[in-house]
């Protein structure tokens, strides 16, 4: 197994070296105030949110590859070193996934505000 494991990790190390500078955390999208935003603005925000979510997933894949490459470059990491690195990686994943949820919730909140504003405007309109 070791004959396969080392070359595989070497390949990962080479591939990860190409992505080392690609592990930039994506910028949060702008989400307009749903009470005043137009439909077009909310649709643009939806696209921005979807792009952000996909970009966070790409970031996490990159970070994971970097971590595999870092482990491959270490000479016999101790169980404690592995555990600490795993803990650090898990914190990054947890934080990124929490932010994805938060951005999604913020967008949905503004969509609800948009819909409530449109409903209120429709109800206050005098009937012909």
C-alpha positions in Angstrom: 0.0 0.0 0.0 2.8 2.4 0.8 4.1 1.9 -2.8 0.8 3.3 -4.1 0.2 5.9 -1.3 3.4 7.9 -1.7 3.2 8.4 -5.5 -0.5 9.3 -5.1 0.3 11.9 -2.5 3.1 13.2 -4.7 0.7 13.6 -7.6 -1.7 15.5 -5.3 1.2 17.6 -4.2 2.0 18.6 -7.8 -1.6 19.3 -8.6 -2.1 21.3 -5.4 1.0 23.4 -6.2 -0.9 24.7 -9.2 -3.8 25.7 -7.0 -1.9 27.2 -4.0 -2.7 30.7 -5.1 -6.3 29.8 -6.0 -7.4 29.3 -2.4 -8.8 32.8 -2.0 -12.0 33.0 0.0 -14.7 34.5 -2.2 -16.2 37.8 -1.6 -19.7 37.9 -0.2 -22.4 39.0 -2.8 -24.3 42.3 -2.4 -27.9 41.6 -1.3 -30.2 44.6 -1.7 -32.9 45.6 0.7 -35.9 43.6 -0.5 -38.4 46.3 0.6 -36.9 48.8 -1.9 -35.2 46.5 -4.5 -36.5 45.9 -8.0 -37.2 42.4 -9.3 -34.1 42.7 -11.5 -31.9 43.7 -8.5 -33.1 40.6 -6.6 -32.5 38.4 -9.6 -29.0 39.7 -9.9 -28.5 39.1 -6.2 -29.7 35.6 -6.6 -27.1 35.0 -9.3 -24.5 36.5 -7.0 -25.5 34.3 -4.1 -25.4 31.2 -6.3 -22.0 32.1 -7.6 -20.8 32.7 -4.0 -22.0 29.3 -2.9 -20.3 27.6 -5.7 -17.1 29.6 -5.1 -17.1 28.6 -1.5 -17.3 25.0 -2.5 -14.4 25.5 -4.9 -12.4 27.2 -2.1 -13.0 24.3 0.2 -11.9 21.8 -2.4 -8.7 23.9 -2.9 -8.1 24.0 0.9 -8.5 20.3 1.2 -6.0 19.7 -1.7 -3.6 22.1 0.0 -3.9 20.2 3.3 -3.3 16.8 1.5 -0.2 18.3 -0.1 1.0 19.7 3.2 0.6 16.3 4.8 2.3 14.6 1.9 5.3 16.9 2.3 5.7 16.2 6.0 8.0 13.5 7.1 6.1 11.1 9.3 3.6 13.5 10.9 2.7 12.5 14.5 -0.9 11.6 15.4 -1.0 14.8 17.3 0.1 16.8 14.3 -2.5 15.1 12.1 -5.2 15.7 14.7 -4.4 19.4 14.9 -4.3 19.7 11.1 -7.7 17.9 10.9 -9.1 20.1 13.6 -7.9 23.2 11.7 -9.4 22.0 8.4 -12.7 21.2 10.0 -12.9 24.7 11.5 -12.4 26.1 8.0 -15.1 23.9 6.6 -17.5 24.6 9.4 -17.0 28.4 9.1 -17.4 28.4 5.4 -20.5 26.3 5.5 -22.0 28.5 8.3 -21.4 31.5 6.1 -23.1 29.8 3.1 -26.2 29.2 5.3 -26.1 32.8 6.6 -25.8 34.3 3.1 -28.7 32.1 1.9 -30.8 33.2 4.9 -30.0 36.9 4.3 -31.1 36.5 0.7 -34.3 34.7 1.5 -35.1 37.3 4.1 -34.8 40.0 1.5 -37.0 38.0 -0.9 -39.6 37.8 1.8 -39.4 41.5 2.3 -39.7 42.1 -1.4 -42.8 39.9 -1.6 -44.4 41.5 1.5 -43.8 45.0 0.0 -45.4 44.0 -3.3 -48.4 42.4 -1.5 -48.8 45.5 0.7 -48.7 47.8 -2.4 -51.2 45.6 -4.2 -53.6 45.6 -1.2 -53.4 49.4 -0.8 -54.1 50.0 -4.4 -57.7 51.3 -4.9 -59.9 49.0 -6.9 -61.2 50.3 -10.2 
